[in-house]
Amino acid sequence: MDTEVMLGHGSGGTMMKRIIDEVFFAAYAGEELLRGDDAAVLPAPKPGERLAYSTDSFVVTPHFFPGGDIGKLAVCGTVNDVATSGAVPQYLSCGFVLEEGYPIEDLKRICHTMAETAAEAGVHLVTGDTKVVNRGHGDGVFINTSGIGFVPEGVDLSGAYCKPGDKVLVSGTLGDHGITIMSCREELSFTADVESDAAPLNHLIASVIAAAPGVRCFRDPTRGGLASTLNELASQSQVDMVIDEDAVPVKDTVRGACEMLGYDVMQVANEGKMVCVVPADQANAALAAMKADPHGADAAIIGDVAEMQPDRGSKVFLKNAFGGRRILDMLVGEQLPRIC
């Protein structure tokens, strides 16, 4: 066990899994938390009803970037986490930790973006909290959002439900958010514009559930990217996954930036993409539903769920055009801190 908190513990990769397992789960995990999904599904007061509840905190730097700002991330991140359970997100709380001296005009700009994004998602900001810390003891603004939604009757999704033969889909191009944040921090310029993909995906998810009612799960590939997300799902379901590298959508600008920076695009963070696992006979219907949504135009079927070999744990494999395969591991350490 590590003896102190490091940036890698917030990466979405193996270090984050370790601190969750050995600190948080060890101290207070119950049945709902141990499921390992992005939102807890809980019984509601009326028989047959269920609630989905999730919370997330946002510390991204810079606070403003092409395609969004910290306020947009705060709404999208929690809306998407609640929606991965199959729930219809309804209400959000919002807690601000502000540093003394932060410009009020910047705060107004963030709040305006949050209102616009909540309206797009069809959710309401209904309660909140504000704390101010001394100058030099924060980084301008941190935001926490929690969300509640209602799970329709008959909908039951989890990362533990993937089965051999299922298809793996992604709702669009990878790495846009991570490369945007990196380009802002390092003042990099590219031949083509790149901007964050931050977006609320609850309407896309609802469309997929309607078109492919046998869908197993959704998961947003944020910190740790597609690689960490697929490894989480494979571990939950005790299966392997085989991904076709050529089928994974990536913009040329993002691919070139990753090659220049030495990043694996499969491990770069996304804030407006969704991974989906569905039975093979419903994959085309799910894909069509994704493509019909404004945030899913570049959706693709990228791979398959396979049997796990009994002599080892679950693995994710990346298959290239020549038939070669390599293991696609979770992110180790911290690739880019303060990404969301």
C-alpha positions in Angstrom: 0.0 0.0 0.0 1.2 3.5 -0.8 2.1 5.6 2.2 1.0 9.0 0.8 -1.4 10.4 -1.8 0.1 11.0 -5.2 -1.3 12.5 -8.4 -1.5 9.1 -9.9 -4.2 8.2 -7.4 -6.6 10.4 -9.4 -5.6 9.0 -12.8 -8.4 6.5 -13.4 -5.8 3.8 -13.8 -4.2 1.1 -11.6 -3.1 3.5 -8.8 -6.6 4.9 -8.5 -8.1 1.4 -8.4 -5.6 0.6 -5.6 -6.6 3.5 -3.4 -10.3 2.8 -3.9 -9.9 -0.9 -3.0 -7.5 -0.5 -0.1 -8.8 2.7 1.5 -12.3 3.6 0.6 -13.8 0.1 0.0 -11.9 -1.3 3.0 -13.4 1.4 5.2 -17.1 1.6 4.2 -18.0 -0.2 1.0 -21.4 -1.8 1.0 -23.2 -3.8 -1.7 -24.0 -0.8 -3.8 -20.5 0.6 -3.8 -18.9 -2.7 -4.4 -20.7 -3.1 -7.7 -18.1 -0.7 -9.1 -20.5 1.2 -11.5 -20.6 4.9 -12.1 -23.9 5.4 -10.2 -25.5 3.6 -7.3 -29.0 2.2 -8.0 -31.1 2.4 -4.9 -34.7 1.5 -3.9 -37.2 4.3 -4.0 -40.0 4.8 -1.5 -42.6 3.3 -3.9 -42.4 -0.4 -4.7 -40.8 -1.0 -8.1 -39.2 2.4 -8.3 -35.4 2.9 -8.2 -33.1 5.9 -7.9 -29.7 6.3 -9.4 -27.3 8.6 -7.5 -23.8 9.7 -8.4 -21.3 12.4 -7.4 -18.2 13.9 -8.9 -15.7 16.7 -8.3 -14.0 18.8 -10.9 -10.5 20.4 -10.6 -9.6 20.9 -14.3 -7.0 23.5 -15.2 -7.2 25.7 -17.1 -10.8 26.5 -16.2 -11.7 27.6 -19.7 -10.7 25.8 -22.9 -12.0 25.2 -26.5 -15.3 23.4 -26.3 -16.1 24.1 -22.7 -15.1 25.1 -19.2 -15.1 23.6 -15.7 -18.8 24.3 -15.3 -19.7 22.4 -18.4 -17.6 19.4 -17.2 -19.3 19.5 -13.8 -22.8 19.1 -15.3 -21.9 16.7 -18.1 -19.8 14.5 -15.9 -22.5 13.8 -13.3 -25.3 13.7 -15.8 -23.4 11.1 -17.8 -22.5 9.0 -14.7 -26.2 8.9 -13.6 -27.3 8.0 -17.2 -24.9 5.0 -17.4 -27.2 3.2 -15.0 -30.1 3.6 -17.5 -31.6 6.3 -15.3 -33.2 9.5 -16.6 -31.2 12.2 -14.8 -33.4 14.8 -13.0 -31.7 16.8 -10.4 -28.2 18.1 -9.6 -26.6 19.6 -6.6 -23.6 21.9 -7.0 -20.9 22.8 -4.4 -18.3 25.5 -5.1 -15.0 25.8 -3.3 -13.7 29.3 -4.3 -10.3 30.9 -3.7 -10.3 34.4 -2.3 -9.6 36.8 -5.2 -11.2 34.7 -8.0 -12.9 37.1 -10.5 -16.6 37.3 -10.2 -17.0 37.7 -14.0 -15.3 34.3 -14.5 -17.6 32.7 -11.9 -20.6 34.2 -13.7 -19.4 32.8 -17.0 -19.0 29.3 -15.4 -22.5 29.5 -13.9 -24.0 30.6 -17.2 -22.4 27.6 -19.0 -23.7 25.3 -16.3 -27.2 26.6 -16.8 -27.0 26.1 -20.6 -25.7 22.6 -20.2 -28.3 21.6 -17.7 -31.0 22.9 -20.0 -29.6 20.8 -22.9 -29.6 17.7 -20.6 -33.0 18.5 -19.2 -31.9 18.5 -15.6 -32.4 21.0 -12.8 -29.8 22.5 -10.4 -31.8 22.4 -7.2 -29.4 22.8 -4.3 -25.8 23.9 -3.6 -23.1 25.1 -1.3 -20.4 27.7 -1.4 -17.1 27.7 0.5 -14.2 30.2 0.2 -10.6 29.4 1.1 -7.8 31.8 1.7 -5.8 33.3 -1.2 -3.1 30.8 -2.1 -4.9 27.8 -0.6 -6.9 26.8 -3.7 -6.7 27.1 -7.5 -9.5 29.6 -8.2 -12.5 27.2 -8.2 -13.3 23.6 -7.6 -16.8 22.2 -8.2 -18.6 19.2 -6.9 -21.9 18.0 -8.4 -24.2 15.2 -7.3 -27.0 13.9 -9.4 -30.2 11.9 -8.9 -32.3 10.1 -11.6 -35.0 7.6 -11.9 -34.4 4.1 -13.4 -37.3 3.0 -15.6 -38.9 -0.3 -14.8 -37.2 -3.3 -16.6 -33.9 -1.5 -17.0 -31.0 -3.1 -15.3 -27.5 -2.3 -16.4 -24.1 -3.0 -15.0 -20.5 -3.5 -16.0 -20.8 -7.0 -14.5 -23.3 -8.1 -17.2 -21.0 -8.4 -20.3 -21.1 -11.8 -22.0 -18.9 -13.5 -24.6 -20.1 -12.8 -28.1 -21.3 -9.2 -27.2 -20.2 -6.3 -29.2 -18.4 -3.2 -27.9 -19.3 0.2 -29.2 -18.0 3.8 -28.7 -20.1 6.9 -29.4 -17.3 8.9 -31.1 -13.7 9.9 -31.6 -11.3 9.4 -28.8 -8.8 11.7 -27.0 -10.4 15.1 -28.0 -10.7 16.4 -24.4 -7.3 15.2 -23.1 -5.4 16.7 -26.1 -7.4 19.9 -25.9 -6.4 20.4 -22.2 -2.8 19.5 -23.0 -2.6 22.0 -25.9 -4.0 24.8 -23.7 -1.5 24.1 -20.9 1.6 23.8 -23.2 0.4 26.4 -25.7 0.7 23.8 -28.5 -0.7 24.7 -32.0 -2.0 22.1 -34.5 -2.8 22.4 -38.2 -6.5 21.7 -37.4 -8.6 22.9 -34.5 -9.2 20.5 -31.6 -11.6 21.1 -28.8 -13.1 19.3 -25.8 -15.8 16.7 -26.5 -17.6 17.5 -23.3 -21.3 16.8 -23.7 -24.3 15.5 -21.8 -25.1 12.0 -23.2 -28.3 11.1 -21.4 -30.5 11.5 -24.5 -28.1 9.3 -26.5 -28.1 6.6 -23.8 -32.0 6.7 -23.7 -32.1 6.3 -27.5 -29.7 3.3 -27.4 -31.8 1.6 -24.6 -34.9 2.0 -26.7 -33.3 0.6 -29.8 -31.3 -2.2 -28.1 -33.2 -3.2 -25.0 -30.8 -6.0 -24.2 -27.9 -3.5 -23.7 -25.5 -4.7 -21.0 -23.9 -1.5 -19.8 -22.6 2.0 -20.5 -19.4 3.6 -19.2 -17.8 7.0 -20.0 -14.1 6.6 -20.7 -12.9 9.7 -18.8 -9.7 9.5 -16.8 -7.6 6.5 -18.1 -9.4 6.6 -21.4 -10.8 3.7 -23.3 -8.1 1.3 -22.1 -8.9 1.7 -18.4 -12.7 1.6 -19.0 -12.5 -1.6 -21.0 -10.3 -3.2 -18.4 -12.7 -2.2 -15.6 -15.7 -3.8 -17.5 -13.7 -6.9 -18.4 -12.7 -7.3 -14.7 -16.3 -6.8 -13.5 -17.7 -9.4 -15.9 -14.7 -11.8 -15.8 -14.3 -11.8 -19.6 -11.8 -10.8 -22.2 -12.3 -8.1 -24.8 -10.8 -7.9 -28.3 -10.7 -4.4 -29.9 -10.1 -3.8 -33.6 -7.6 -0.9 -33.6 -8.6 0.3 -37.1 -12.3 0.5 -36.0 -11.6 2.9 -33.2 -12.4 6.4 -34.4 -9.7 9.0 -33.8 -9.3 12.4 -35.4 -6.0 12.8 -37.4 -5.1 15.8 -35.4 -5.5 14.0 -32.1 -3.6 10.9 -33.4 -0.7 13.1 -34.6 -0.6 15.0 -31.2 -0.5 11.7 -29.3 2.4 10.4 -31.5 4.2 13.7 -30.9 3.7 13.7 -27.1 4.3 9.9 -26.7 0.7 9.2 -25.5 -1.4 6.1 -26.2 -4.7 7.6 -27.5 -6.4 4.6 -25.9 -5.4 6.0 -22.5 -6.3 9.7 -23.1 -9.3 11.1 -21.3 -12.7 11.8 -22.9 -15.6 13.8 -21.5 -18.3 13.4 -24.1 -18.0 9.8 -25.2 -19.7 6.6 -24.1 -18.7 3.0 -24.3 -21.5 0.6 -24.7 -21.7 -3.3 -24.6 -24.7 -4.9 -26.3 -25.7 -8.4 -27.6 -24.4 -9.0 -31.1 -27.8 -9.2 -32.6 -28.6 -5.6 -31.3 -25.3 -4.0 -32.2 -26.4 -2.5 -35.5 -29.6 -1.0 -33.9 -27.5 0.5 -31.1 -25.1 1.9 -33.6 -27.9 3.5 -35.6 -29.3 5.1 -32.5 -26.0 6.5 -31.5 -25.4 7.9 -35.0 -28.9 9.6 -35.0 -27.9 11.7 -32.0 -25.9 14.9 -32.5 -23.2 13.7 -30.1 -22.9 10.2 -31.8 -22.1 11.0 -35.4 -18.8 9.2 -35.3 -20.0 6.2 -33.3 -18.5 2.8 -34.2 -18.6 -0.9 -33.3 -15.0 -1.5 -32.2 -14.7 -5.0 -30.9 -16.1 -8.1 -29.2 -16.4 -9.7 -25.7 -14.7 -13.0 -25.5 -14.3 -15.9 -23.1 -11.7 -15.4 -20.4 -9.0 -18.0 -20.2 -9.4 -19.9 -17.0 -5.7 -19.8 -16.1 -5.5 -16.0 -15.8 -7.5 -12.9 -15.1 -9.4 -10.8 -17.6 -7.5 -9.1 -20.4 -8.2 -6.5 -23.1 -6.5 -7.1 -26.4 -5.9 -4.6 -29.3 -5.9 -6.2 -32.7 -4.1 -4.5 -35.6 -4.7 -4.8 -39.4 -2.0 -7.4 -39.8 -3.6 -9.8 -37.3 -1.2 -9.0 -34.4 -2.5 -8.5 -30.9 -1.1 -6.6 -27.9 -2.5 -6.3 -24.4 -4.2 -3.0 -23.8 -3.5 -2.2 -20.1 -5.0 0.3 -17.8 -3.2 3.5 -17.4 -0.4 3.3 -14.8 0.5 6.5 -12.9 -0.7 9.9 -14.0 -0.6 10.9 -17.7 -2.2 14.3 -17.3 -3.3 15.6 -13.9 -6.2 17.9 -13.4 -7.9 16.7 -16.6 -11.5 17.0 -15.3 
